[in-house]
Amino acid sequence: MNERWLVDGTEGGGARLAPLGRDGLPAGPVLTEPDLVEAVRSRPHAGRWVWRSTAALHPRLLAAGVRVERCYDIEAAEQLLLGHEGRLGEPRSAAAAWARLHGLPVPSDPPPRAAEPGSQAPLFEPRPPALPFEALLEVYADQGRRHEAAEHPGRMRLLTAAESAGWLVAAEMPRAGLPWRADVHRALLRELLGERYAGGGEPRRLAELADEVSAAFGRRVRPDLPAEVVRAFAEAGVKVRSTRRWELAKLDHPAVEPLLAYKKLYRIWTAHGWGWLQDWVHDGRFRPEYVPGGTVSGRWTTNGGGALQIPRVIRRAVVADEGWRLVVADADQMEPRVLAAISRDPGLMEVAGHDDDLYTRLSDRAFSGDRTHAKLALLGAIYGQTSGDGLKNLAALRRRFPRAVAYVDDAAKAGEEGRLVRTWLGRTSPRAAGAAEADEAGLPQEGTEEPLSDGEFTPGYASVNARARGRFTRNFVVQGSAADWALLMLAALRRSLADMRAELVFFQHDEVIVHCPAEEAPAVAEAIRAAGDTAGRIAFGETPVRFPFTTATVECYADAK
């Protein structure tokens, strides 16, 4: 199972392939075979398949019932290596890599393919720029040399292997699909939004709330237009900078209550309403197209479908098949635990070395038992809160856990100075990271304080300048390292589930859902727990830090939280 083969598809469904030696060079003749699927199926001894793009080849194999154990994705590797070399944003295709290798004009990457709602990834992607098989061999060998030249070669190779495994998972999850009851979804929409009017206008409840908003202002105001709402508040003598929920909630005005209700329901109607249901749910399954490393921090995105933003109330439509269960697992306080592991702070590693609540333990060590202050301090260190109570809390944290705070402080300074900043494994932040990257990373905008899920706050994000880059890179080293850990967790879980009927059907940041027969649920929960431990050990080495999950076995996704 240690053999490594490079394979590429040819016109007409055939394949060219060659065995590879440890040096990345061919260890035998280049073969031409008439059927790509059979070429792979007939070599079960292959330990890792090297190919141009998992997204281009793996769906075709899956459709034929062929599942590979491991792969090396050349284009995913190219993107990681370009980032490591300070060239993130340059074309990542194999053809572009070969052109750079030979000093030739570099072709642009093809534009992203628009996802077809409700469909699985196509079996035949649009053809990439023509590239001879021998050129692909050159690119792969050169990538091996570039991995060796990385700051930490072993970590960089591990990151590439993890990213490649992520692309395998991303291709397989839509194949299984997230169970979805269209009838339950339609009933929810009617309950929440009321009847639909002819012509595609707003449903009844939204229209009623819009009338209430207008009545509160004394004139017609469209609540779906933020600029119009801000102007209406100004005319009423109320200064407001945006229509964000947390900002509106602080106002004392009769329009606030119906406006907040409208915004919540409007989002459901436009993002997960009847049109979305018709487009994206077919045969009892929701099949989004996942994009590993879709943000610079390594977090995943989706190509359409809004899979990573399913409202809590809509989760009631996610129901396991009869006799099956959903095992829903959330990684507990993942980013603080990652900070403990990457900073090697002895005190914080001790705090994070248990499966119970990290913030409670932290509060007992440094904040006189005040869990809220402990959480604000640690998240303030990660997100860069440097004013008010955040500064006071951070000072207390710095006294007790100096190496942890110094780690993110150093990352912030490097970002401010325009230097490259890397995750533990080597994923690299762009030199000019700023507001756009902040949006991708989930950081709020300048001058804001975004509430966390439990009502606490993360600090605002500055405009594109040195301070902004520093705040981004401060968070990047933690969030990006957490994303790298998550890839390894997915890879370990995927291996554990291979001998079960269970299917990995959903992943976002720190949460996974496995759909399995009811009798397999205990084994699945244990596999998830073990995958977290395995990922922590492989990513960060032997540390006392634990990476526990809160796991629920349910029939309906909404019942998990």
C-alpha positions as CSV (number, residue, x, y, z in Angstrom):
1,M,0.0,0.0,0.0
2,N,3.0,2.3,-0.2
3,E,3.0,2.6,-3.9
4,R,2.4,6.0,-5.4
5,W,1.0,6.6,-8.9
6,L,0.5,9.7,-10.9
7,V,-2.6,9.6,-13.1
8,D,-4.3,12.0,-15.5
9,G,-7.4,11.7,-17.6
10,T,-7.3,11.8,-21.4
11,E,-9.8,12.6,-24.0
12,G,-12.5,9.9,-24.3
13,G,-12.3,8.8,-20.7
14,G,-8.8,7.1,-20.8
15,A,-5.8,7.6,-18.6
16,R,-2.1,8.0,-18.6
17,L,-0.3,6.9,-15.5
18,A,3.1,6.1,-14.1
19,P,4.4,4.7,-10.8
20,L,6.5,7.1,-8.7
21,G,9.6,6.6,-6.7
22,R,10.4,8.3,-3.4
23,D,12.1,11.1,-5.3
24,G,8.9,11.9,-7.1
25,L,10.2,10.8,-10.4
26,P,8.8,7.9,-12.5
27,A,9.8,4.5,-11.2
28,G,8.5,2.7,-14.3
29,P,7.2,3.3,-17.8
30,V,4.3,5.8,-18.5
31,L,1.3,3.7,-19.3
32,T,-1.8,4.5,-21.5
33,E,-5.0,2.8,-20.6
34,P,-8.5,3.2,-22.2
35,D,-10.5,3.7,-19.0
36,L,-9.5,6.0,-16.1
37,V,-11.9,4.2,-13.7
38,E,-10.5,0.8,-14.4
39,A,-6.9,2.0,-14.3
40,V,-7.5,3.1,-10.7
41,R,-9.8,0.2,-9.7
42,S,-7.2,-2.4,-10.9
43,R,-4.5,-1.0,-8.6
44,P,-5.9,-1.4,-5.1
45,H,-2.3,-1.6,-3.8
46,A,-1.7,2.1,-4.7
47,G,-1.2,3.9,-1.4
48,R,-1.6,7.4,-2.8
49,W,-2.9,8.7,-6.1
50,V,-1.2,11.9,-7.4
51,W,-3.4,13.8,-9.8
52,R,-4.0,17.3,-11.2
53,S,-7.3,18.0,-9.4
54,T,-9.4,16.0,-7.0
55,A,-12.5,18.0,-8.0
56,A,-11.9,17.0,-11.7
57,L,-11.3,13.2,-11.2
58,H,-12.7,12.0,-7.9
59,P,-16.4,12.4,-8.7
60,R,-16.0,10.2,-11.7
61,L,-14.4,7.5,-9.7
62,L,-17.1,7.8,-7.0
63,A,-19.8,7.4,-9.6
64,A,-18.3,4.1,-10.6
65,G,-18.0,2.9,-7.0
66,V,-14.3,3.5,-6.7
67,R,-13.0,5.1,-3.5
68,V,-9.3,6.0,-3.1
69,E,-7.6,5.9,0.2
70,R,-5.3,8.8,-0.2
71,C,-4.4,11.4,-2.9
72,Y,-2.0,14.3,-3.6
73,D,-3.8,17.1,-5.3
74,I,-1.3,19.0,-7.4
75,E,-3.4,22.2,-7.8
76,A,-4.2,22.3,-4.1
77,A,-0.5,21.9,-3.4
78,E,0.4,24.6,-5.8
79,Q,-1.9,27.1,-4.0
80,L,-0.4,26.3,-0.6
81,L,3.1,26.5,-2.0
82,L,2.4,29.8,-3.7
83,G,1.1,31.2,-0.4
84,H,4.2,29.9,1.4
85,E,6.4,31.7,-1.1
86,G,4.5,35.0,-0.7
87,R,2.8,34.7,-4.1
88,L,-0.8,33.8,-3.1
89,G,-3.2,34.9,-5.8
90,E,-1.1,33.8,-8.7
91,P,-2.7,31.1,-11.0
92,R,-2.7,27.7,-9.3
93,S,-3.4,25.4,-12.2
94,A,-0.9,22.7,-13.1
95,A,-0.4,24.4,-16.5
96,A,0.4,27.7,-14.7
97,A,2.9,25.9,-12.5
98,W,4.6,24.3,-15.5
99,A,4.8,27.7,-17.3
100,R,6.4,29.3,-14.2
101,L,8.9,26.4,-14.0
102,H,10.0,27.1,-17.6
103,G,9.8,30.9,-17.6
104,L,6.9,31.0,-20.0
105,P,3.7,33.2,-20.0
106,V,1.5,32.0,-17.2
107,P,-2.1,31.1,-18.2
108,S,-4.9,32.5,-16.0
109,D,-6.9,30.0,-14.0
110,P,-10.3,29.3,-15.5
111,P,-13.2,31.1,-13.9
112,P,-14.9,29.1,-11.1
113,R,-17.7,26.9,-12.4
114,A,-21.1,28.0,-11.2
115,A,-22.7,25.3,-9.1
116,E,-25.8,23.7,-10.5
117,P,-28.4,23.8,-7.6
118,G,-29.1,20.4,-6.1
119,S,-26.7,18.6,-8.4
120,Q,-23.6,16.6,-7.6
121,A,-20.3,17.6,-9.0
122,P,-20.2,16.9,-12.7
123,L,-18.4,13.8,-14.0
124,F,-16.6,15.7,-16.6
125,E,-15.2,19.1,-15.6
126,P,-14.3,21.6,-18.4
127,R,-11.0,20.7,-19.8
128,P,-8.1,22.5,-18.2
129,P,-5.3,24.1,-20.3
130,A,-3.6,21.4,-22.3
131,L,-0.6,19.9,-20.4
132,P,1.3,16.8,-21.5
133,F,1.6,14.1,-18.9
134,E,5.4,14.5,-18.8
135,A,4.8,18.2,-17.8
136,L,2.6,17.1,-15.0
137,L,5.4,14.8,-13.8
138,E,7.8,17.8,-13.9
139,V,5.4,19.9,-11.8
140,Y,5.0,17.2,-9.2
141,A,8.8,16.7,-8.9
142,D,9.3,20.5,-8.6
143,Q,6.7,20.7,-5.9
144,G,8.6,18.1,-4.0
145,R,11.7,20.3,-4.1
146,R,9.6,23.3,-3.0
147,H,8.2,21.4,-0.1
148,E,11.8,20.7,1.0
149,A,12.7,24.4,0.7
150,A,9.8,25.4,3.0
151,E,10.4,26.8,6.5
152,H,9.3,23.5,8.1
153,P,9.4,20.9,5.3
154,G,7.7,18.1,7.3
155,R,4.9,20.3,8.4
156,M,4.4,21.7,4.9
157,R,4.1,18.2,3.5
158,L,1.6,17.3,6.2
159,L,-0.4,20.4,5.3
160,T,-0.5,19.4,1.7
161,A,-1.6,15.8,2.6
162,A,-4.3,17.2,4.8
163,E,-5.6,19.6,2.2
164,S,-5.6,16.8,-0.3
165,A,-7.6,14.6,2.1
166,G,-10.0,17.5,2.6
167,W,-10.7,17.6,-1.2
168,L,-11.5,13.8,-1.1
169,V,-14.0,14.5,1.7
170,A,-15.4,17.5,-0.1
171,A,-16.2,15.3,-3.2
172,E,-17.7,12.5,-1.1
173,M,-20.1,14.5,1.1
174,P,-22.3,15.7,-1.7
175,R,-22.3,12.1,-3.1
176,A,-24.0,11.0,0.2
177,G,-26.0,14.3,0.7
178,L,-27.4,15.8,3.9
179,P,-30.8,14.2,4.6
180,W,-33.5,16.8,4.0
181,R,-37.3,16.6,4.4
182,A,-38.8,18.9,1.8
183,D,-42.3,18.5,3.4
184,V,-41.1,19.6,6.8
185,H,-39.3,22.5,5.2
186,R,-42.4,23.7,3.4
187,A,-44.4,23.4,6.6
188,L,-41.8,25.5,8.4
189,L,-41.9,28.2,5.7
190,R,-45.7,28.4,5.9
191,E,-45.5,28.6,9.7
192,L,-42.8,31.3,9.7
193,L,-43.7,33.4,6.6
194,G,-47.4,32.7,6.0
195,E,-48.9,32.3,2.6
196,R,-47.2,33.2,-0.6
197,Y,-48.8,35.8,-2.9
198,A,-49.1,35.4,-6.6
199,G,-46.3,37.1,-8.6
200,G,-43.4,36.2,-6.3
201,G,-43.8,39.1,-3.9
202,E,-43.1,39.0,-0.2
203,P,-45.1,36.4,1.7
204,R,-47.8,37.5,4.1
205,R,-45.9,37.8,7.4
206,L,-43.1,39.9,5.8
207,A,-45.7,42.2,4.2
208,E,-47.3,42.6,7.6
209,L,-44.0,43.4,9.3
210,A,-43.1,45.9,6.6
211,D,-46.3,47.7,7.3
212,E,-45.5,47.8,11.0
213,V,-42.1,49.3,10.3
214,S,-43.6,52.0,8.1
215,A,-46.3,52.8,10.6
216,A,-43.6,53.2,13.3
217,F,-41.8,55.8,11.1
218,G,-45.0,57.5,10.0
219,R,-44.2,57.0,6.3
220,R,-43.5,54.2,3.8
221,V,-40.1,52.6,4.5
222,R,-38.8,49.5,2.8
223,P,-37.1,47.4,5.6
224,D,-35.1,45.4,3.0
225,L,-33.1,48.6,2.0
226,P,-30.6,49.4,4.7
227,A,-29.9,52.9,3.5
228,E,-33.6,53.8,3.5
229,V,-33.9,52.5,7.1
230,V,-30.8,54.4,8.3
231,R,-32.3,57.6,6.7
232,A,-35.6,57.0,8.3
233,F,-34.0,56.7,11.8
234,A,-32.0,59.9,11.1
235,E,-35.3,61.7,10.2
236,A,-36.6,60.5,13.6
237,G,-33.6,61.9,15.4
238,V,-31.9,58.6,16.0
239,K,-28.4,58.2,14.8
240,V,-27.5,54.7,13.6
241,R,-24.6,53.6,11.4
242,S,-26.0,50.3,10.1
243,T,-29.0,48.0,10.3
244,R,-27.0,45.2,12.0
245,R,-29.1,43.4,14.6
246,W,-26.8,44.1,17.6
247,E,-26.8,47.9,16.8
248,L,-30.6,48.1,16.3
249,A,-31.2,46.2,19.5
250,K,-29.7,49.1,21.5
251,L,-32.2,51.6,20.2
252,D,-35.4,52.8,21.8
253,H,-37.8,53.2,18.9
254,P,-41.0,51.5,18.0
255,A,-39.7,50.4,14.6
256,V,-36.9,48.2,16.1
257,E,-39.0,45.2,17.1
258,P,-40.8,44.7,13.8
259,L,-37.6,45.6,11.9
260,L,-35.6,42.9,13.7
261,A,-38.3,40.4,13.1
262,Y,-38.5,41.3,9.4
263,K,-34.7,41.0,9.0
264,K,-34.7,37.5,10.5
265,L,-37.6,36.3,8.3
266,Y,-36.4,38.1,5.2
267,R,-33.1,36.2,5.5
268,I,-34.9,32.9,5.7
269,W,-37.2,33.8,2.7
270,T,-34.3,34.8,0.4
271,A,-31.6,32.3,1.5
272,H,-33.6,29.2,2.4
273,G,-37.1,29.8,1.1
274,W,-39.3,28.1,-1.4
275,G,-37.0,28.9,-4.3
276,W,-34.0,27.5,-2.5
277,L,-35.9,24.3,-1.6
278,Q,-36.9,23.8,-5.2
279,D,-33.3,24.4,-6.5
280,W,-31.2,22.6,-3.9
281,V,-33.1,19.7,-2.4
282,H,-33.8,16.6,-4.6
283,D,-34.6,13.0,-3.7
284,G,-34.5,13.8,0.0
285,R,-30.9,15.2,0.0
286,F,-29.2,18.5,0.0
287,R,-25.9,18.3,-2.0
288,P,-23.8,21.5,-1.7
289,E,-20.5,21.8,-3.4
290,Y,-17.8,22.3,-0.8
291,V,-14.6,24.2,-1.5
292,P,-11.7,23.3,1.0
293,G,-9.5,26.3,1.7
294,G,-12.0,28.6,0.2
295,T,-10.7,31.4,2.5
296,V,-7.2,32.5,3.1
297,S,-7.4,31.0,6.7
298,G,-8.1,27.6,5.3
299,R,-11.7,27.5,6.3
300,W,-14.1,25.9,3.8
301,T,-16.7,27.7,1.7
302,T,-19.4,26.4,-0.6
303,N,-20.1,27.1,-4.2
304,G,-23.8,28.1,-3.8
305,G,-26.5,26.7,-1.6
306,G,-25.6,28.4,1.7
307,A,-24.7,25.1,3.4
308,L,-22.6,26.8,6.0
309,Q,-25.3,29.2,7.0
310,I,-28.3,27.0,7.7
311,P,-30.6,28.9,10.2
312,R,-31.3,27.1,13.4
313,V,-35.1,26.9,12.7
314,I,-34.5,25.5,9.2
315,R,-32.5,22.7,10.8
316,R,-35.8,21.1,11.7
317,A,-36.0,19.9,8.1
318,V,-32.7,18.0,8.4
319,V,-34.1,14.6,9.5
320,A,-32.3,11.2,9.4
321,D,-33.7,8.3,7.3
322,E,-35.9,5.8,9.1
323,G,-33.8,3.6,11.3
324,W,-30.8,6.0,11.0
325,R,-29.5,8.8,13.2
326,L,-27.5,12.0,12.9
327,V,-24.4,12.1,15.0
328,V,-23.7,15.9,15.4
329,A,-20.4,16.8,16.9
330,D,-19.0,20.3,17.8
331,A,-15.4,20.8,18.8
332,D,-15.3,22.4,22.2
333,Q,-13.5,25.8,22.4
334,M,-11.3,24.8,19.5
335,E,-9.4,28.0,18.8
336,P,-8.3,28.6,22.5
337,R,-7.1,24.9,22.6
338,V,-5.2,25.4,19.3
339,L,-3.6,28.5,20.8
340,A,-2.4,26.5,23.7
341,A,-0.9,23.9,21.4
342,I,0.9,26.2,19.0
343,S,2.2,28.6,21.6
344,R,3.5,25.8,23.9
345,D,2.5,28.0,26.9
346,P,2.8,25.5,29.8
347,G,0.0,27.1,31.9
348,L,-2.5,27.3,29.0
349,M,-1.7,23.8,27.9
350,E,-2.5,22.6,31.4
351,V,-5.8,24.5,31.3
352,A,-6.6,23.0,27.9
353,G,-5.5,19.5,28.9
354,H,-9.0,18.5,30.1
355,D,-12.3,17.7,28.4
356,D,-14.4,20.0,30.6
357,D,-15.1,23.7,30.1
358,L,-11.8,25.5,29.3
359,Y,-13.1,29.0,30.3
360,T,-14.1,27.8,33.7
361,R,-10.7,26.4,34.3
362,L,-9.1,29.5,33.0
363,S,-11.2,31.7,35.3
364,D,-10.1,29.6,38.3
365,R,-6.5,30.1,37.4
366,A,-6.4,33.9,36.5
367,F,-9.8,35.6,36.9
368,S,-11.1,34.8,40.4
369,G,-13.7,32.4,39.1
370,D,-15.2,35.0,36.6
371,R,-15.8,32.9,33.5
372,T,-17.1,35.8,31.5
373,H,-13.9,37.8,32.0
374,A,-11.8,34.8,31.3
375,K,-13.5,34.2,28.0
376,L,-13.3,37.9,27.0
377,A,-9.6,37.9,27.8
378,L,-8.7,34.9,25.8
379,L,-10.9,35.8,22.8
380,G,-9.6,39.4,23.1
381,A,-6.0,38.0,22.7
382,I,-7.0,36.0,19.7
383,Y,-9.1,38.8,18.0
384,G,-7.1,41.8,19.2
385,Q,-9.2,43.7,21.6
386,T,-7.0,46.5,23.0
387,S,-9.3,48.9,24.7
388,G,-11.6,49.1,27.7
389,D,-12.1,46.0,29.7
390,G,-10.5,44.0,27.0
391,L,-7.2,45.7,27.7
392,K,-7.5,45.1,31.4
393,N,-8.4,41.4,30.9
394,L,-5.6,41.0,28.4
395,A,-3.1,42.3,31.0
396,A,-4.2,39.6,33.4
397,L,-4.0,37.0,30.8
398,R,-0.5,38.1,29.8
399,R,0.8,37.8,33.4
400,R,-0.4,34.2,33.8
401,F,0.1,32.9,30.2
402,P,2.9,35.0,28.7
403,R,3.9,32.7,25.9
404,A,0.4,32.4,24.6
405,V,-0.2,36.1,24.4
406,A,3.3,36.7,23.0
407,Y,2.6,34.2,20.2
408,V,-0.4,36.2,18.9
409,D,1.3,39.5,19.6
410,D,4.3,38.5,17.5
411,A,1.9,37.4,14.7
412,A,0.2,40.8,14.9
413,K,3.5,42.6,14.7
414,A,4.6,40.6,11.7
415,G,1.4,41.4,9.9
416,E,1.8,45.1,10.7
417,E,5.3,45.1,9.2
418,G,4.1,43.3,6.1
419,R,5.9,40.1,6.8
420,L,4.5,36.6,6.0
421,V,2.7,34.9,8.8
422,R,2.1,31.2,8.8
423,T,-0.1,28.7,10.6
424,W,1.6,25.9,12.6
425,L,1.7,23.7,9.5
426,G,2.7,26.4,7.1
427,R,-0.5,27.9,5.5
428,T,0.5,31.5,4.8
429,S,-1.4,34.7,5.1
430,P,-1.1,37.2,2.2
431,R,1.2,40.1,2.9
432,A,-1.6,42.7,2.3
433,A,-4.4,40.9,4.3
434,G,-7.0,43.4,5.3
435,A,-10.7,44.1,5.3
436,A,-11.6,41.6,2.6
437,E,-9.7,38.8,4.4
438,A,-11.4,39.9,7.6
439,D,-14.8,39.3,6.0
440,E,-13.7,35.8,4.9
441,A,-12.4,35.0,8.4
442,G,-15.6,36.2,10.0
443,L,-14.1,39.2,11.7
444,P,-16.3,42.3,12.1
445,Q,-15.7,45.6,10.5
446,E,-14.0,48.7,11.9
447,G,-15.6,50.3,14.9
448,T,-18.0,47.5,15.6
449,E,-18.4,45.0,18.4
450,E,-20.0,41.9,17.1
451,P,-21.9,39.8,19.7
452,L,-20.8,36.2,20.1
453,S,-23.4,33.4,20.1
454,D,-23.8,33.8,23.9
455,G,-24.2,37.5,23.9
456,E,-20.6,38.4,24.5
457,F,-18.5,40.5,22.1
458,T,-15.6,40.3,19.8
459,P,-13.7,43.4,19.0
460,G,-14.1,45.5,15.8
461,Y,-11.9,45.2,12.8
462,A,-10.0,48.1,11.4
463,S,-9.8,49.4,7.8
464,V,-7.1,48.2,5.4
465,N,-3.8,49.5,7.0
466,A,-1.0,48.2,9.1
467,R,-3.2,47.8,12.2
468,A,-5.8,45.9,10.2
469,R,-3.1,43.5,8.9
470,G,-1.9,43.0,12.4
471,R,-5.3,42.2,13.7
472,F,-5.9,39.8,10.9
473,T,-2.7,37.9,11.3
474,R,-3.1,37.8,15.1
475,N,-6.3,35.8,14.4
476,F,-5.0,34.0,11.3
477,V,-2.3,32.0,13.2
478,V,-5.0,30.6,15.5
479,Q,-7.9,30.3,13.1
480,G,-5.8,28.9,10.3
481,S,-4.1,26.4,12.6
482,A,-7.5,25.3,13.7
483,A,-8.6,24.8,10.1
484,D,-5.5,22.7,9.5
485,W,-6.4,20.6,12.6
486,A,-9.9,20.2,11.3
487,L,-8.5,18.8,8.0
488,L,-6.6,16.1,9.8
489,M,-9.6,15.4,12.0
490,L,-11.7,14.8,8.8
491,A,-9.0,12.6,7.3
492,A,-8.9,10.4,10.5
493,L,-12.7,10.3,10.7
494,R,-13.0,9.3,7.0
495,R,-10.6,6.4,7.6
496,S,-12.6,5.2,10.7
497,L,-15.9,5.3,8.8
498,A,-14.6,3.4,5.8
499,D,-15.7,0.0,7.3
500,M,-19.2,1.2,8.4
501,R,-22.4,2.1,6.6
502,A,-22.1,5.6,8.2
503,E,-21.6,8.6,5.9
504,L,-20.0,11.9,6.6
505,V,-22.5,14.3,5.3
506,F,-21.7,17.8,6.7
507,F,-18.8,19.9,7.9
508,Q,-18.3,23.5,8.8
509,H,-15.3,24.9,10.7
510,D,-15.7,23.0,14.0
511,E,-18.8,20.8,13.4
512,V,-19.4,17.5,11.7
513,I,-22.5,15.5,11.0
514,V,-22.4,11.8,10.3
515,H,-25.6,10.0,9.1
516,C,-25.6,6.4,10.2
517,P,-27.7,3.4,11.1
518,A,-28.9,3.8,14.7
519,E,-26.9,0.8,15.9
520,E,-23.6,2.4,14.6
521,A,-24.1,5.7,16.4
522,P,-22.1,4.8,19.5
523,A,-19.2,3.7,17.4
524,V,-19.4,6.9,15.2
525,A,-19.4,9.1,18.3
526,E,-16.2,7.3,19.5
527,A,-14.7,7.6,16.1
528,I,-15.2,11.4,16.1
529,R,-13.6,11.6,19.6
530,A,-10.7,9.6,18.5
531,A,-10.3,11.6,15.3
532,G,-10.0,14.8,17.3
533,D,-7.2,13.3,19.5
534,T,-5.4,11.9,16.5
535,A,-5.5,15.2,14.6
536,G,-4.2,17.1,17.7
537,R,-1.3,14.6,18.0
538,I,-0.4,14.6,14.3
539,A,-0.8,18.4,13.8
540,F,0.9,19.7,17.0
541,G,3.0,16.8,18.3
542,E,2.7,15.3,21.8
543,T,1.2,18.0,24.0
544,P,-1.2,17.7,27.0
545,V,-3.9,19.7,25.0
546,R,-7.2,17.9,24.5
547,F,-9.6,18.4,21.6
548,P,-12.9,17.2,22.9
549,F,-16.3,17.2,21.1
550,T,-19.8,17.8,22.4
551,T,-21.7,15.0,20.6
552,A,-25.4,14.4,20.2
553,T,-27.2,11.5,18.5
554,V,-30.5,12.7,17.2
555,E,-33.1,12.1,14.5
556,C,-33.4,15.8,13.7
557,Y,-30.5,18.2,13.4
558,A,-32.4,21.0,15.3
559,D,-32.5,18.7,18.4
560,A,-28.7,18.6,18.7
561,K,-28.4,22.1,20.2
